[in-house]
Amino acid sequence: MNQADYLAQDATGLADLIKRREVSAGEVLEAAIARMAEVNPKINAVTLDLSDQARAATPADGPLSGVPYLIKDLGAHVAGTSTSGGSRLFQDVVQPADSAIVSAYRKAGLVIFGKTNTPEFGLEPVTEPEAFGPSRNPWNLDNTPGGSSGGASAAVAGGIVPAAHASDGGGSIRCPASCTGLFGLKPSRGRVSFAPANEGWGGFSIQHAVTRSVRDSAALLDAVCKPVAGDPYWMTPPERPYTQEVGRDPGKLRIGFFAGSFSAADIDPECAAAVHAAAKLCESLGHEVVEAKPDADFAGARAAAGQVIAPSIAATLEIEGRRRGRPVELGEVEGLTLALAKQGEGVPASAYIQAIQTAHAFGRAVARYFETYDVLLTSTMGRPPVPVGWLRGGPREQYVDRLFSFMSNTQAFNITGQPAMTVPLAWSQGGLPIGLQFVGRMGDEAGLFRLAGQLEQAAPWGDKRASL
């Protein structure tokens, strides 16, 4: 299979070619490995090469049989390999078994041939871990592909794979997908199991994928949206496969839009203009579109999230220190991680419980908005992709302001647990992608897939490719 033919297909297309025996799974895998060898030195997307294991594997006879796939090096275990979380601390800790999501991917026929870069413990919306170095955006190598699934998004935008595993605790699917011109859906809390691991950040985190096409995202979610016994959060599987939702008429939706920031003073004018353009596109498709912001305490929710995340990091380091018999020190983890852990150690148990209660109250307040509106439209990010090094490049006291001026609108819907997707509908004057976020009611991934399919037909993005 030549590179041009490989790059022309999404995952569903590759699976169809293999099923019809127009190409073998082995040929497709070698095309992916060749593409990785060509572009990975430029973008640093894949940090663990599992090509030999992939060559030796026989794909299961599933709906995506033979399709090459990459796993984010955070939150999902691949048997016989480490799950470093972007950290030196866990680089040599080998996992004995696959996570539930990886087992489901294998059952669907996916061929896992590597793991992708992530910031340490997924803590930033850029992917610049000290342990592995920065990932770079295929659209402009000076810019970030986002984070924390930045290695995944760089790999897909760079053509190594048409889709890759990702996870999202504060925007980590939507942020990198927005930065690299991809489709990225964060499912509802409980839609995808974290088994056998604990839930991430008090239930804020969820796993899924970044993809070129909407139908690939639907197919991948179909493969993994089955609860595992003992899951603390779970949802009843959908009434029909999500692949059957893509292409269905979404009906006339009532869409509220907000062209500002939930977490900062404002957003970049290009991002605001993109929201207004997307609102007009939705209106042209027959939807009722109204400017309306949810009436909820976003600043309070953001503060509460910090009171959950910092103790979670502290617990991770404490558990590892107890396992090995000595505390984790600077040099084994980055300064930001250690600072957050120290902050987390100072959060009393009562404050943690109050933060969870604040998060739940925030979710109820936002839910009232969706009694009036079917969908909320915002800019995914507060600005187009920033240069590599920008986030930590200013004065230390400006770090939080920079963080939330970039990651402006995503974290709120990790707190509520609602499904939210970023759709690549706009581009900056500098030629960088700008994603638009659409948020749905809790559990309504089906409605988002129907809308996404309609948007993909109306404003196709599949032919837009980074030249590298």
C-alpha positions, 0 to 999 in steps of 0.5 A: 500500500503506497503512502498516498493511498494510505493517507487518503483513507480514514479508519473506516475506509481502511477497514473496508479495504481490508475486509474486501481484500483489496489490501492486507492488514500487514500492508496497511500496518507497514504503511503506518510504520513507514509514515511514522518513521518519516514524520515522527522525528519532526513532530515527536508524536510517538514515544514508544514504538511497538511495531514488532509486537504489532507485526507479530499479532493477528488482528481480531475479526472485528469492525475495524480489523487490521486498522493501525492504532496508537494508545495515549501513554496515560490512563490506558495500559498495554500489557507488557509495556509501561504507562509512563504518564509522560513522566520519568517516574513510571517509565520502567513500571511494566503493566501486566495486562491490558486496560478494559479499553485496550481489550475492547480495541483489540476485540474490534480488530485494531492493531496497536503499534505505539504509544503517544506523547503526553504532558506529565500526568496530563496536567497541561493543554500543551504536550511538552514533557521533560521526559520525552520532549515536546510534540509539535503541530504538523500545521506549523512545527513551531506551534503546539498540537495541544494537550494533553493528548498532543501526541495523539493529535499530532500523529493523526494530523501528521498522517501516522494514523487516521485516529488515535486513543485520547483522554480528557480531564479538562479539555485533553481531547478537544484542545489538541483536536482543535489545535490540529484540525481534527474532530474530537468528542469527549463522551459523557461521564461513565460512557467509557470505562477506566477499568481496572484503574480508578476514575481520573480526578474525581470523575472529571476524566474520560477516554475516547479518541481524536479522529479525522472523520466523524464516522471513525469517532462513532465507530470507536465509541461503539467499540468501547462504550460498554460498562465494566462490573464495578464501574463507579459511573456508567451509562446504559449503552445507546439504543442504536450504534453511534455509527448509525447516528452519523448521517441521520437528520438531527432535526431542528435544534435550538442552539445557544452560542457564547463567543467569549470565555468561561475562564478568562477575560476574553478570547482571541478575536479570530476565535470569537469570529469563528463562533459567529461564523459557526452560528450562521452556518448552523442557522443556514442548516435550519437550526434556531440559533440564539446568543445565550450563556449558561447562568452558572458560577464558572469561576467557582467551578474552576476553583473547585476543580483545582481542589480536586486535581491537586489532591489527586496528584498528591495521592498519585505520588504518595501511593508510588512513594509508599509502593517503593518505600521512599518519597518521590523527589524533584527530578523524578517528576517535574516542578509543576507536578511537585508543586501541585502535589504540595498544594494538594497535601494542604487541602483538608478532607472537608475542603475536598468534599466541598469541592465535589459538592460545588462541582455537582451543584455547578452541573445542576446549574448548567443542566438548567440551560439545556432545558431550553437549548439542545446544544451550546456552541462556543470556541473550543480554545481561547486562542489559536495554537500557541508556540511551543514553550509559550505556556511556561515562557512568561513570568511565573505569576502569569502561568495560571492566566496564560493557562486559562486564556488558552484552555478557556472553555473546555474544563467546565464540561468535564466538571458537569460530565456532559458530552462535548465535541470540537469540530474543525470549522475555522482557520486563523489568518496564519493558517492554523486550525480553530475548533468550535465546541458543541456541548450536548445534554448529559448522555446525548452523544447520539445528538452530537454525532447527528449534528457533527455529521451534518456539519461535516457534510456542509463544511467538509474538512477531510481534504485539509491536510498538513503539509509538514 
